[in-house]
Amino acid sequence: MKKYLALLALASLGAQAQTVNTSVLSTDTAQQLVAEGLKHCAKDGYHVTVAVVDRSGVLKALARDELAGPHTIESARKKAFTSASMGVVTADLANNIADKPALFGLREMHPDMLILGGGLPIRVGDQLVGGIGIGGAPGGHLDQACADAAIKAVLK
């Protein structure tokens, strides 16, 4: 009887299974994005850290310019986490919170959230595959410009 119930349970699970096609951010692509982010910021004279995370917010690649401040490591990683987790540009999220104080709780939602400019979601087509965060330029809008240039250079 137990054997029959186990087979019945497995059969019902199989009937519910679905195939989902998703794009995945490869480690190679993540490393390319980091290299391009560093390159674009360096050409403008900015010493930054660049972090790339997968869709779950797990770190895939990170590099810090030799002259970037130590705080830039966590700021870049957390900006990448926030953009991947929320699927939005971190500067837009910061602006929404400023415009709608009722959203302030988003800042406290997770210890890895950092709602400052410099984080962008990474998409392949319409699928969210990760996030890129840059910290260290003199302004989040400059971090964001470098992140945007990296995405355009690598994912064209």
TAGILIN-V544932 format. One line per field, one symbol per residue. phi: phi as a letter, one per 40 degrees, with the letter a starting at -180 (. if undefined). A space follows every 50 residues. Layout:
# TAGILIN-V544932
phi->???
This chain:
# TAGILIN-V544932
phi->.ccccccccccccccccbcbcbcbccccccccccccccccccccgbcbbb bbbcccgccbaaabddbcccccccccccccdcccccgbcccccccccccb dccdddcbcacccbbbchbbcbbbgbccbiabbbbhccidccdccccccc ccccbf
